[in-house]
């Protein structure tokens, strides 16, 4: 009996199979939708549940991510430049990155305009079924748009007056700019002074990745809360009058992802479906929360694990969150033509070319200001001479379209560092293959 008891004691306990993170997000998404539907049909419970529980629970997740992003981006860029990079290679990488971003986002804008012309989402919409227009809401948005669109305003916005103020507000462009300057300055410091600083920043960056893993344990709850708020507040019934606009937007997003980004990935030796499987959790989180920034830390880590050098990942991914927003670029084209068609305004090809050039500028810097997508669309409508009230007519379904836009932004910023790494001849294929092998297990 003692032998049997002793044998039982030394037998290793069988670990229960853990539910994968992607499945946890899916469950949170489904539960959140169900809660949202119930609350949408029970207005007496909706306000108290949304304001008292669901919205705060979702805001906790967003705040936790914002808490991580700035220190992670800053320290990672400094380490990438001062530790393993040099000014010449950084300039080359920066130029290639900006060229790639400009080409891809311009293609996205043009595709959005083409889809708007061919599919005409605004034709046949009964304006009487849309929400009432409150023009007074446009006044504050107009002032914000005047201060943030335009090429020179974009340049001025990159340079921080006070880097600590920019960090506190979460403005990534000034943080990236200062991190690059700081990293280049650190390169010229004597080695005995440079090494401790780099080591400290490297320790902070690695610690922030650990903190990210801790925060992500809360992600399923945050996803559940945020999607519940969306469904409870707007309901699927709000989609019906503008169903054609929503359907066209998602159709174009899917085509752009599979065709444009798929071909781009194939040209540089990558498979779009492998990438989709690799970042499926990040896509679900971005879709549920309507925020691509919520997955930036783990996206940077995954891309680096997949074989992209740290010096490229830490520069291209954060920059992409301001300059490479494919979903936003597509929406600008479709949205502008939708408003024009809604009011029966014909835009000729010359006007659409001018509109494209305007959107190339206004689509940059979208992520720098909260709610900037509406502000950018407002600037676009203003430049085209279109009725600004049209923006408020689609406000009720913008949240649903923003889910798809955010997911596409994440996919675009996954492919970008891979393209730049391959273009530079610095992609580690052995490391990438090893990472894929761990995914398959």
C-alpha positions, -999 to +999 in steps of 0.1 A: +000+000+000+028+024+009+044+017-025+012+025-043+007+057-023+043+068-029+038+061-067+007+083-067+025+111-050+053+113-075+030+111-105+030+145-122-004+161-122-020+163-156-024+200-166-058+210-178-058+222-214-059+260-213-083+279-234-064+298-261-062+336-259-080+340-293-109+318-280-111+339-248-115+370-270-141+353-291-161+342-260-159+378-247-171+391-280-201+368-282-210+374-245-207+411-250-230+411-281-256+390-262-255+414-232-257+444-256-288+430-274-306+423-241-298+459-229-309+474-262-344+459-257-345+469-221-339+507-220-347+508-182-316+488-175-294+501-203-284+534-189-275+522-154-256+491-168-237+511-195-227+541-174-223+522-141-206+490-152-199+483-188-184+516-200-160+519-169-150+482-174-141+489-211-124+522-202-102+503-178-088+482-207-082+512-229-065+531-201-043+502-193-031+500-229-025+537-231-005+534-199+018+509-217+022+523-252+042+555-247+070+542-224+072+510-246+075+530-279+099+555-266+123+531-249+121+506-278+129+532-305+159+546-285+173+511-280+167+502-316+186+533-329+213+538-303+219+501-296+219+484-330+213+511-356+231+541-371+220+574-386+226+564-422+206+531-420+179+549-401+175+575-428+173+548-454+147+529-434+127+560-428+126+570-464+115+535-475+089+534-448+074+568-458+074+558-495+057+525-487+031+542-464+023+569-490+018+544-518-004+520-498-026+547-483-030+565-517-041+531-532-066+527-503-080+562-509-083+556-547-100+522-541-124+539-517-133+565-543-137+538-571-159+517-549-180+548-540-185+556-577-193+520-588-214+508-559-229+543-550-238+537-513-256+570-510-280+566-539-315+556-529-311+564-492-342+579-476-329+608-456-361+610-436-352+577-420-319+590-408-312+606-374-320+643-369-291+667-376-278+688-348-256+713-367-244+729-334-223+698-328-202+707-358-189+739-344-164+724-320-154+698-346-148+725-372-125+744-349-106+712-342-103+704-379-090+738-388-062+733-363-051+698-374-054+694-412-029+707-437+007+697-445+024+724-424+002+717-395+012+681-397+049+691-397+044+714-367+025+687-349+055+663-352+078+686-332+070+687-295+071+719-275+072+698-243+080+661-247+065+653-213+033+670-223+032+650-255+038+618-235+011+627-211-014+632-239-003+601-257+006+619-290+028+593-307+042+615-335+061+639-312+072+610-290+086+591-320+103+623-333+120+629-299+129+592-295+147+592-328+165+625-320+174+612-286+186+578-300+208+596-326+222+618-299+229+588-276+250+572-304+275+600-302+280+597-265+312+579-253+306+542-249+311+541-212+282+565-208+261+551-236+260+515-225+244+520-191+216+542-207+209+517-234+209+489-208+184+508-186+161+515-216+163+479-227+153+468-192+124+492-193+112+480-227+115+443-217+096+451-185+068+469-204+064+437-226+059+418-194+034+444-182+016+440-216+012+403-209-003+411-176-027+436-190-038+413-218-053+389-192-080+415-188-086+418-225-115+394-228-134+414-201-126+447-218-137+434-252-169+420-237-177+454-220-169+476-250-188+455-276-218+454-252-217+492-249-217+495-287-246+471-293-266+484-263-262+520-273-267+518-311-284+484-317-284+466-350-316+485-360-295+516-365-277+498-394-309+493-415-312+528-430-274+529-439-270+492-444-257+497-480-230+521-467-218+496-440-219+467-465-199+486-491-173+496-465-168+461-453-167+447-488-139+472-498-120+465-465-121+427-472-110+432-509-082+456-499-070+431-472-070+400-494-061+416-528-039+447-522-022+436-490-023+400-500-004+407-533+020+431-514+027+404-489+032+378-517+056+401-536+078+402-505+076+365-498+048+363-472+015+346-471-015+368-461-034+339-446-004+329-424-002+365-412-040+366-405-036+335-384-006+349-366-024+381-354-060+367-351-061+377-314-050+412-322-075+415-350-104+405-327-093+429-300-090+458-324-123+449-340-141+447-307-126+479-292-126+500-323-090+509-315-059+495-332-037+511-306-049+485-280-027+459-297+004+478-306+027+463-279+019+427-286+019+434-324+055+448-321+066+417-302+050+393-326+065+409-357+099+409-340+095+372-331+085+366-367+120+377-379+119+415-382+149+432-366+142+452-335+156+485-350+130+482-379+100+470-357+104+498-332+104+525-358+080+512-385+051+499-363+047+531-342+051+553-373+025+532-391-001+540-364-001+576-377+010+573-413-003+539-424-040+538-415-055+519-445-089+515-430-092+553-424-080+560-459-106+538-475-133+553-454-124+588-464-131+580-501-163+561-495-176+585-469-170+616-490-188+602-520-216+588-498-224+624-486-222+638-521-246+611-534-269+616-504-274+652-514-274+646-551-241+664-557-221+653-587-183+652-583-164+652-616-131+634-621-111+666-617-128+673-584-121+637-573-085+640-582-083+672-560-102+653-533-076+625-535-047+649-531-065+665-501-071+631-484-035+621-489-026+649-465-056+649-442-053+611-436-020+615-420-019+622-383-054+606-377-043+587-346-027+617-329-060+633-317-089+615-300-119+613-324-096+625-353-114+603-378-145+625-377-123+656-377-104+643-408-137+635-426-149+669-417-118+685-432-123+664-463-160+674-468-150+711-463-123+709-490-148+693-514-175+719-506-199+691-494-226+696-467-210+691-433-244+679-419-238+647-439-212+637-413-238+636-385-262+616-406-238+586-406-226+591-370-250+564-358-233+536-378-197+550-377-189+529-346-198+497-366-176+507-395-148+518-372-145+482-360-136+470-395-113+500-401-094+493-369-088+457-378-076+466-413-052+491-397-037+464-376-032+441-406-016+469-426+008+477-398+017+440-395+027+438-431+046+471-432+076+461-410+079+428-429+080+446-462+107+471-450+128+443-434+127+422-467+134+454-487+164+461-465+176+425-468+174+421-430+145+397-426+155+366-405+138+338-423+151+311-400+137+329-370+104+334-388+101+297-396+109+288-360+081+311-348+056+296-372+065+262-359+057+272-323+023+286-336+014+252-351+020+234-318 
